[in-house]
Amino acid sequence: MNNYNMLIPYVYKFQWKAEEQKLFMQSYLGNVWIFDLKKGKDDVHLLKYRVIPHSTTGAPSLFLSPTFKRFVHDDESGQLTFYDNKGATLRTVPLPQERYYLLRK
């Protein structure tokens, strides 16, 4: 068994963009991979974006843009953080406290 076979059970979500030959994967442990098979340049973020199954909505904690150039992570801190595909913070947006509180009930 190689290391890739061991990875499969831990993949939480993945998305394939055929026209650009890009693969996005997120593991339960918080690893994020963005593989660019066309250019051969990959972005890897280990143990950084933890999967948080939101108990009230069932929504995922990480949302990828359709372009694969950025994503947003909800770490349940009361704000959303936007990142570029290199993992650099672009901005944070606070969630309205009254709305956030109602969703958490």
Number of C-alpha atoms within 10 A of each C-alpha: 5 6 7 7 8 9 10 10 9 13 15 16 14 14 14 14 13 8 7 13 13 20 17 19 16 23 21 17 15 19 19 26 18 22 18 16 12 10 10 9 11 15 14 17 15 14 14 12 21 19 21 17 12 15 10 10 9 9 12 14 17 21 13 17 11 10 10 17 12 18 19 20 20 20 16 13 10 15 16 18 18 21 18 15 20 13 16 10 14 12 11 13 10 11 14 10 11 8 10 15 11 9 12 11 7
